[in-house]
Amino acid sequence: MTLLASSSDISLRDSSSHLEELTELALSEGKNLGCSDVSVIGESSNDSQVRFSNNTITLVNNVQELTLVVYLAKDKKRIVGATYNPSESGVKKFMTNLLASCLLLPESQDYTPLPSGPFKYHGGGNFDPKVENAEIVEYSGEAIDAALKAGATRISGSLNTSSSEISIRTSAGISGKDHQSMLLLNVRAFTDDNASGHGLSCTSRISDFAPAKAGSTAGELAKKSLNPKLIPEGMYNVVFSPTVVANILPIAEEASAFSIESGTSVLVDKLEERIGVQTFSLDNYGTYPNGLGGRIFDDEGIPTKDTSIVQNGTFRNILHNSTTARKFGTKTTGNAGIIAPRPFTVVFGRGYISLEDMIEETKNGVFVTNNWYTRYQNYRTGEYSTVPRDAAFKIENGELKEPVAGFRISDSIPRQLANIELISKERKWIKWWEVETPTLAPAMMVSNVRITRAVGS
């Protein structure tokens, strides 16, 4: 169970010492209330946002927030709750209310004590202190100008930045601290209502941020996608951009022991079995060097690490927290979520071919640059449908031809994994509202993908 609470009359003191004080206070209160297990993760964040529409910046906003996420266990009853920007008195009240809610719950058959510390943490998260003072208005202007120069007539999108400190304290003697930063730019460019392109740049470091490139990509795609044609229904070889691959192949999430145990994963009963082509590999990283996101400890305080999920097409490892590891008779992989294990950073293996050569190798197909509204008809079998968003193109004899629209992709994850023909050597960091976990993804060509008519086309 999750309980949310907030305090509206508290001004946030954005400092490391304040974060440490409140995290330690929540832990102390949990112990004083007689809880057998207490885990407190505190995060102090400084988030900024720019929104732009019709080639004009329409919003500039900054929010500072302090969040405490608390796990309590008493008499084998468990609960997770969160409170935002609390005062010291607010923390005490929140802990009392959280425990009261916990005691109303039935005993958990899955109760497992928190792992005992201390642990040593190596390295740090992907963090750039310059992000906190990033010139977000100027960066947004660069993206807009580049998209217009590339041929678009109307630009919209958003730039979000975040800089945060994360602290963990547990009743089992664990203490740790990490830092994260992120820049996330989404650009949509239009030449008319039915011709659009998407550009994305997401990174932890200003030195890797490319707003002009994201803008020009969006503008070029929008210009090329004017006057799209309807495509006949049928089976096609489809080249998926990294943005789409990161969305339609959520294998790392499927590898969570929680999903497997609940029967909602395509990987149920597939451990050590071949699930895809031999060229397909996928890993979870605690933190990927110079990458995006990640953390040096999980929600139980276990040091995160690198875990091979799929190796040469074979499903090698399930992601575990302490509870699921005990149930499966194995060890935690450092992927808590206390309730549900989760990946921290997803990295697809690279291929040997460029995207341009991949298109040349595709004789009769479609190139899909973006998608949304991915919906599953059956989680266990991985059957889903998704709608291409923004530019898509027919491929004939290895060349991009006319833009196409008005179609839906209807397929299944297992079938796609078995029909990956090509994987690009270039990979791109992907994170946006369709892909919540930071993902380093390549482009892929998948054979015999079913394309159907979208409703109303």
C-alpha positions in Angstrom: 0.0 0.0 0.0 1.2 3.5 -0.7 0.1 6.6 1.2 0.8 10.2 0.0 0.9 13.3 2.1 2.0 16.9 1.6 2.4 20.0 3.7 1.4 23.3 2.1 2.6 25.7 4.8 6.3 24.8 4.7 9.0 26.7 2.8 11.7 24.4 1.4 15.2 25.0 2.7 17.1 23.7 -0.2 20.2 22.4 1.5 22.0 19.1 2.1 21.9 19.5 5.9 18.1 20.0 5.9 17.7 16.8 3.8 19.9 14.9 6.2 18.1 16.2 9.2 14.6 15.2 8.0 15.8 11.8 6.7 17.4 11.0 10.1 14.3 12.4 11.9 11.9 10.1 9.9 14.2 7.1 10.7 14.3 8.0 14.4 10.5 8.4 14.6 9.9 5.0 12.9 12.2 3.3 15.4 10.5 5.1 18.4 7.1 3.9 17.1 8.3 0.3 17.4 8.7 -0.5 13.8 10.9 -3.5 13.0 12.0 -2.1 9.7 12.3 1.5 8.5 13.8 2.7 5.3 13.8 6.4 4.4 14.9 7.8 1.0 15.0 11.6 1.0 15.5 13.6 -2.2 16.1 17.3 -2.5 15.6 18.5 -6.1 15.8 21.7 -8.1 13.7 21.3 -11.2 13.2 23.9 -14.0 11.0 23.8 -17.1 10.6 25.8 -20.3 7.6 25.2 -22.5 7.3 26.6 -26.0 4.5 26.7 -28.6 4.0 28.3 -31.9 7.7 29.2 -32.0 7.4 31.2 -28.7 8.4 30.4 -25.2 5.2 30.3 -23.1 6.4 29.2 -19.7 9.5 29.3 -17.6 9.2 27.7 -14.2 11.4 26.5 -11.3 10.3 24.2 -8.4 12.4 23.2 -5.4 11.1 20.2 -3.6 12.0 17.8 -0.8 10.5 14.4 -0.8 10.6 11.6 1.8 9.7 8.1 0.7 9.3 5.8 3.8 8.9 2.1 4.1 7.7 0.7 7.4 7.2 -2.8 8.7 5.7 -3.9 12.0 4.3 -7.3 13.0 4.9 -8.4 9.5 2.7 -5.7 8.1 4.2 -3.4 5.5 3.5 0.0 3.9 5.2 2.6 1.7 4.3 6.3 1.8 5.6 9.6 0.7 5.5 13.2 2.0 6.5 16.4 0.3 8.2 19.5 1.7 7.4 18.6 5.3 8.4 20.5 8.5 9.9 18.6 11.4 6.4 18.5 13.0 5.0 17.4 9.7 7.5 14.4 9.5 6.4 13.3 13.0 2.7 13.5 12.1 3.3 11.7 8.8 5.2 8.8 10.5 2.4 8.4 13.1 -0.3 8.3 10.4 1.7 6.0 8.2 2.1 3.5 11.0 -1.6 3.7 11.8 -2.4 2.9 8.2 0.1 0.0 8.3 -1.5 -1.6 11.3 -4.8 -1.7 9.5 -3.3 -4.0 6.9 -3.1 -7.8 7.0 0.2 -9.5 7.7 2.3 -9.9 4.6 3.2 -13.4 3.6 6.2 -11.8 1.8 7.7 -10.0 4.7 11.5 -10.1 4.7 13.7 -8.0 7.1 15.7 -5.2 5.5 19.2 -6.2 4.6 21.9 -5.3 7.2 24.6 -2.7 6.5 26.7 -0.9 6.3 27.7 -1.2 2.6 30.4 0.6 0.6 29.3 2.4 -2.4 31.6 2.8 -5.4 31.6 5.8 -7.7 28.6 8.1 -8.0 25.5 8.7 -10.1 25.6 10.7 -13.3 25.7 14.3 -12.0 26.8 17.6 -13.5 26.6 20.5 -11.0 26.3 22.9 -14.0 22.9 21.6 -14.8 21.3 23.5 -11.9 22.3 26.8 -13.5 21.7 25.8 -17.1 20.7 28.5 -19.6 17.3 26.8 -20.3 15.8 29.7 -22.2 18.8 30.0 -24.5 18.8 26.3 -25.1 15.1 26.3 -26.0 15.7 29.2 -28.4 18.5 27.2 -30.1 16.1 24.2 -30.6 13.4 26.5 -32.0 15.7 28.3 -34.4 17.3 25.1 -35.6 13.9 23.5 -36.4 12.7 26.6 -38.3 16.0 26.7 -40.3 15.5 23.1 -41.2 12.2 23.8 -42.8 9.5 23.6 -40.2 6.9 26.4 -39.7 5.6 25.7 -36.2 7.5 24.5 -33.2 6.4 23.3 -29.8 7.9 21.3 -27.0 9.5 21.5 -23.6 12.9 21.5 -21.8 13.1 20.0 -18.3 16.2 20.1 -16.1 16.7 18.5 -12.7 19.4 18.5 -10.2 19.0 16.4 -7.0 20.6 15.0 -3.9 19.4 11.6 -2.7 19.9 10.3 0.8 19.0 6.9 2.3 18.8 5.8 6.0 17.6 2.4 7.2 17.0 0.8 10.6 19.4 -2.0 9.5 22.4 0.3 9.6 22.5 1.5 6.0 23.5 5.1 5.1 24.3 6.5 1.7 24.1 9.6 -0.5 24.0 10.1 -4.2 23.5 12.9 -6.8 21.7 13.0 -10.1 21.2 15.6 -12.9 19.2 15.5 -16.1 18.4 17.7 -19.1 15.4 16.5 -21.2 14.4 18.2 -24.4 11.5 17.2 -26.6 10.9 19.2 -29.8 7.9 18.7 -32.1 8.1 20.5 -35.4 5.3 20.9 -37.9 4.9 21.9 -41.6 1.2 21.4 -41.4 -1.2 19.6 -39.1 -0.4 16.2 -40.7 3.3 16.6 -41.1 5.4 16.6 -38.0 8.8 15.5 -36.7 10.2 14.7 -33.2 13.6 15.6 -31.9 15.0 14.4 -28.5 18.1 15.2 -26.5 18.4 13.8 -22.9 21.6 13.6 -20.9 23.1 14.1 -17.5 25.7 16.5 -18.6 25.6 19.9 -20.3 28.7 18.9 -22.4 26.6 16.2 -24.1 23.4 18.3 -24.5 22.5 19.0 -28.2 19.4 21.3 -28.4 20.2 22.5 -31.9 20.6 18.9 -33.2 17.3 17.9 -31.6 15.6 20.9 -33.3 17.1 20.3 -36.7 16.1 16.6 -36.6 12.5 17.5 -35.8 12.5 20.2 -38.5 13.9 18.0 -41.2 11.5 15.2 -40.5 8.6 17.6 -40.5 9.6 19.0 -43.9 10.0 15.5 -45.4 6.7 14.3 -44.1 4.4 16.7 -46.0 1.4 15.2 -47.8 1.6 11.6 -46.3 -0.2 8.8 -48.0 -2.2 5.9 -46.6 -0.3 2.6 -46.6 -2.0 -0.7 -47.4 -2.5 -3.1 -44.6 -0.1 -6.1 -44.5 3.2 -7.4 -43.3 6.3 -5.2 -43.6 9.9 -5.1 -42.6 9.9 -2.1 -40.2 12.9 0.0 -39.2 12.3 1.4 -35.7 14.2 4.4 -34.5 15.9 4.2 -31.0 13.0 6.2 -29.6 10.5 3.5 -30.7 12.7 0.6 -29.7 13.0 1.8 -26.1 9.2 1.9 -25.9 8.1 -1.3 -27.6 10.7 -3.7 -26.1 10.4 -3.1 -22.3 12.3 -6.3 -21.6 14.1 -5.0 -18.5 10.7 -4.2 -16.9 9.4 -7.6 -17.9 12.4 -9.1 -16.1 11.2 -7.8 -12.7 10.5 -10.7 -10.3 7.3 -9.0 -9.4 6.0 -9.1 -13.0 7.1 -12.6 -13.5 5.6 -13.8 -10.2 2.3 -12.0 -11.0 2.1 -13.7 -14.4 2.1 -10.4 -16.3 5.4 -10.8 -18.1 6.4 -12.5 -21.4 9.4 -13.9 -19.5 7.4 -16.2 -17.2 9.1 -19.6 -17.1 11.7 -18.5 -19.7 14.9 -18.2 -17.5 17.9 -19.7 -19.3 15.8 -20.1 -22.5 16.3 -18.5 -25.9 13.8 -15.6 -26.2 15.3 -13.8 -29.2 17.9 -13.7 -31.9 21.5 -14.4 -31.0 22.5 -10.8 -31.8 20.1 -9.4 -29.1 21.5 -8.6 -25.7 20.2 -6.3 -22.9 21.7 -5.2 -19.6 20.7 -3.3 -16.5 23.2 -0.9 -15.0 23.1 0.7 -11.6 24.9 3.6 -13.2 26.2 3.7 -16.7 29.5 5.7 -17.1 28.7 9.1 -18.5 25.1 7.9 -19.0 21.7 9.0 -18.0 20.1 8.4 -14.6 20.9 5.5 -12.4 21.8 5.3 -8.7 24.5 3.8 -6.6 22.0 2.2 -4.1 18.6 0.7 -4.5 15.6 1.3 -2.2 16.8 -1.1 0.4 20.3 0.4 0.4 21.9 -2.5 -1.5 24.7 -1.3 -3.8 23.4 -1.4 -7.4 25.3 -3.3 -10.0 25.4 -4.4 -13.6 23.1 -7.3 -14.5 22.9 -9.1 -17.8 19.2 -9.7 -18.5 19.5 -11.1 -22.0 22.8 -12.4 -23.4 23.0 -13.5 -27.0 19.2 -14.0 -27.1 19.0 -16.0 -23.9 17.2 -14.8 -20.8 19.9 -14.9 -18.1 18.7 -13.0 -15.0 15.6 -11.9 -13.2 15.8 -8.6 -11.3 15.3 -9.0 -7.6 14.9 -7.2 -4.3 15.5 -9.0 -1.0 11.9 -10.2 -0.7 11.7 -11.7 -4.2 15.2 -13.1 -4.0 14.2 -15.1 -0.8 11.0 -16.4 -2.6 13.0 -17.5 -5.6 15.8 -19.0 -3.6 18.5 -16.6 -4.9 20.3 -13.3 -4.0 19.1 -9.8 -4.6 20.4 -8.1 -7.8 20.2 -4.6 -6.1 17.1 -3.6 -8.0 14.7 -2.8 -5.1 11.8 -1.1 -5.3 10.9 -2.5 -2.0 7.6 -3.8 -3.3 8.5 -4.4 -6.9 12.1 -4.8 -8.3 12.9 -2.4 -11.1 15.7 -1.6 -13.6 17.7 1.6 -13.1 19.4 2.1 -16.4 18.6 -0.1 -19.5 21.3 -0.7 -22.1 20.7 -2.5 -25.4 23.6 -4.2 -27.0 24.9 -2.5 -30.2 24.9 -4.0 -33.7 27.3 -3.6 -36.6 25.4 -1.5 -39.1 24.5 2.2 -39.4 20.9 3.4 -39.6 21.5 4.5 -43.2 22.8 1.1 -44.2 20.0 -0.5 -42.3 17.5 1.3 -44.5 19.5 0.3 -47.6 19.2 -3.3 -46.6 15.4 -3.0 -46.3 13.7 -3.7 -49.7 10.0 -3.4 -48.8 9.3 -1.7 -45.5 8.5 1.2 -43.3 10.7 3.6 -41.2 9.0 4.7 -38.0 10.6 7.6 -36.2 8.3 7.9 -33.2 5.2 6.4 -31.5 2.7 6.7 -28.7 -0.4 5.2 -27.2 1.2 1.7 -26.9 -1.5 -0.5 -25.4 -1.3 -4.2 -24.5 -4.1 -6.7 -25.3 -2.4 -9.4 -23.3 0.5 -8.8 -21.0 1.5 -12.4 -20.6 1.8 -13.0 -24.4 3.1 -9.5 -25.0 0.5 -8.7 -27.7 0.3 -4.9 -28.2 -0.6 -2.2 -30.6 0.9 1.3 -31.0 0.3 4.3 -33.2 3.2 6.0 -35.1 3.5 9.6 -34.1 5.2 12.1 -36.3 7.2 11.2 -39.5 7.1 7.7 -41.0 8.2 6.7 -44.5 7.7 3.9 -47.0 11.0 2.1 -47.9 11.3 0.7 -51.4 14.5 -1.0 -52.6 16.6 0.5 -49.8 15.4 4.1 -50.2 13.1 6.3 -48.2 10.1 7.2 -50.4 6.8 9.0 -49.6 5.7 9.8 -46.1 2.9 7.5 -44.8 0.4 7.9 -42.0 -2.9 6.6 -40.7 -1.7 3.2 -39.6 -1.2 1.1 -36.5 1.4 -1.4 -35.6 0.0 -4.7 -34.1 2.6 -7.2 -33.0 3.9 -9.1 -30.0 7.2 -8.8 -28.0 8.2 -12.5 -28.4 7.6 -12.4 -32.1 9.6 -9.3 -32.6 12.5 -10.6 -30.5 12.7 -13.6 -32.7 12.5 -11.5 -35.9 15.1 -8.8 -35.3 17.1 -8.7 -38.5 19.4 -5.8 -37.9 20.6 -3.7 -35.0 22.4 -0.4 -35.4 25.9 0.3 -34.0 24.8 3.8 -33.0 22.8 4.1 -29.8 20.9 7.0 -28.3 19.8 7.9 -24.8 16.0 7.8 -24.6 13.8 9.1 -21.7 10.4 10.8 -22.0 6.8 10.2 -20.9 6.6 7.1 -23.1 9.9 5.7 -21.7 10.3 6.3 -17.9 13.5 4.3 -17.4 16.6 5.9 -19.0 17.5 3.7 -21.9 20.4 3.5 -24.3 18.8 2.1 -27.4 19.8 1.3 -31.0 17.6 1.4 -34.1 16.4 -2.0 -35.2 14.9 -3.6 -38.3 12.3 -6.2 -37.5 10.8 -8.4 -40.2 7.2 -9.2 -40.9 5.6 -6.7 -38.7 1.8 -6.4 -39.0 0.5 -3.0 -40.1 -3.2 -2.3 -39.8 -5.4 0.7 -40.5 -5.7 3.2 -37.7 -9.3 4.0 -36.6 -10.7 6.9 -38.7 -8.1 6.6 -41.4 
